[in-house]
Amino acid sequence: MTTQTAVQTAPAKAGASFDGRALRDAFGSFATGVTIVTTAGPDNVDIGLTANSFSSVSLDPPMVLWSLARTSLNMDAFRSSGHFAVHILSADQEALSGRFASKGIDRFEGLAPERGPDGIPLLQDCMARFTCKLAYQYEGGDHVIFVGEIVEFSHSARKPLVFHGGRYGMLLPKQAARSDALDEFSNLSSDDLLYQVSNAYFQTRQKVIEKLEDNRWTAEEYAVLSIIGREDGLCVPEIVARSEKVRGQGVSAAIVQKLIGRGLLHEVDSDDGQVAVRLTPAGRAAVLELIAIRKSSEADVQGDLDPSEVQLLKHLLARLVS
Ligand SMILES: Cc1cc2nc3c(=O)[nH]c(=O)nc-3n(C[C@H](O)[C@H](O)[C@H](O)COP(=O)(O)O)c2cc1C
């Protein structure tokens, strides 16, 4: 079902305005990247602000544009400077975007920019950078449109920071249409969400199990020690119940006995008269070792996903089960 929104009709009188909020929201439905545009002001003061009005214009000659609000404190500087630079931000540069949109702070503090023509500041480590000679300025209502001819540019393959509906986001490439092929071992379609989630679970879990086995631990021992590691004494039925909750599978009481036999757990009387188990000093050292193994498995499981993709995956998985 599509959501119907109120239609705004152009007022008959030229120059009469739409509802500002509605127009802003409609503009905001256009997803953009985020840039920082810099120039040098009078006395070579470094100037820069966050802007998403950037657009490519022409390949030959190479040109770009962006627009600046007339309310900007830096209008005069951009109008009179011969050059500006546009920096396209990557997904991990949200804080930099926030900084260059904030008033009353030194936006360049600690940045050590390189210098371009006319001494304009060039920020480092952005996804792409276009150094431009100011070619034209146009009146654009409450904005001024600056068109620049590119004199130098650089580009690196990264994930872009995205702005949409007044919020930052990340890009999720659409998967190419896939055939509804069946998994070779079952009648599940390999494109089903259920298939993908369970397949990802089993394959990533396998990587952790292999790492544990390399270090002479079993998955059951790991489960028991990490469950007890959080508590000051647990009885066996509780350990089994928690393991079922966490892993979808219980552990046998024999594993607990085995860990007692290895000196990693010891028995204590619990408040309700049952026998509980607690970590020995050797057990606590084992828990630390298992935490280190889990951390290094985390890196294996992430594979070649970059940090922004890992963040997105965690977010989506959390939503799936919320
Ligand atoms: C994502 C984002 C995009 C923005 N795009 C623009 C823009 O294209 N043009 C503009 O004038 N201001 C834009 N702004 C607002 C300015 O960055 C902000 O008003 C800044 O404080 C202006 O600084 P100045 O007055 O020092 O020039 C944007 C802000 C954000 C957070």
The ligand as a Tripos MOL2 file, in Angstrom:
@<TRIPOS>MOLECULE
LIG
   31    33     1     0     0
SMALL
NO_CHARGES

@<TRIPOS>ATOM
      1 C1         23.7620   17.3980    5.4340 C.3       1 LIG1
      2 C2         23.7750   18.8950    5.3470 C.ar      1 LIG1
      3 C3         23.7170   19.5100    4.1300 C.ar      1 LIG1
      4 C4         23.7360   20.9000    4.0160 C.ar      1 LIG1
      5 N1         23.7270   21.4930    2.7790 N.ar      1 LIG1
      6 C5         23.8100   22.8190    2.6660 C.ar      1 LIG1
      7 C6         23.8930   23.4370    1.3740 C.ar      1 LIG1
      8 O1         23.9110   22.7770    0.3530 O.2       1 LIG1
      9 N2         23.9990   24.7840    1.3160 N.ar      1 LIG1
     10 C7         24.0290   25.5690    2.4410 C.ar      1 LIG1
     11 O2         24.1100   26.7870    2.3250 O.2       1 LIG1
     12 N3         23.9460   25.0160    3.6830 N.ar      1 LIG1
     13 C8         23.8490   23.6620    3.8170 C.ar      1 LIG1
     14 N4         23.8260   23.0800    5.0560 N.ar      1 LIG1
     15 C9         23.8120   23.9180    6.2500 C.3       1 LIG1
     16 C10        25.1800   24.4860    6.5610 C.3       1 LIG1
     17 O3         26.1790   23.4900    6.6150 O.3       1 LIG1
     18 C11        25.1040   25.1980    7.9280 C.3       1 LIG1
     19 O4         24.0370   26.1170    7.9190 O.3       1 LIG1
     20 C12        26.3780   25.8970    8.2600 C.3       1 LIG1
     21 O5         26.3210   26.2880    9.6190 O.3       1 LIG1
     22 C13        26.5740   27.1140    7.4120 C.3       1 LIG1
     23 O6         27.7540   27.7290    7.8680 O.3       1 LIG1
     24 P1         28.1990   29.2070    7.4890 P.3       1 LIG1
     25 O7         27.0590   30.1320    7.8960 O.co2     1 LIG1
     26 O8         29.4290   29.3830    8.2950 O.co2     1 LIG1
     27 O9         28.4260   29.2360    6.0170 O.co2     1 LIG1
     28 C14        23.7960   21.6960    5.1710 C.ar      1 LIG1
     29 C15        23.8570   21.0710    6.4360 C.ar      1 LIG1
     30 C16        23.8510   19.6800    6.5100 C.ar      1 LIG1
     31 C17        23.9450   19.0150    7.8590 C.3       1 LIG1
@<TRIPOS>BOND
     1     1     2 1
     2     2     3 ar
     3     2    30 ar
     4     3     4 ar
     5     4     5 ar
     6     4    28 ar
     7     5     6 ar
     8     6     7 ar
     9     6    13 1
    10     7     8 2
    11     7     9 ar
    12     9    10 ar
    13    10    11 2
    14    10    12 ar
    15    12    13 ar
    16    13    14 ar
    17    14    15 1
    18    14    28 ar
    19    15    16 1
    20    16    17 1
    21    16    18 1
    22    18    19 1
    23    18    20 1
    24    20    21 1
    25    20    22 1
    26    22    23 1
    27    23    24 1
    28    24    25 2
    29    24    26 1
    30    24    27 1
    31    28    29 ar
    32    29    30 ar
    33    30    31 1
@<TRIPOS>SUBSTRUCTURE
     1 LIG1         1 GROUP 0 **** ****
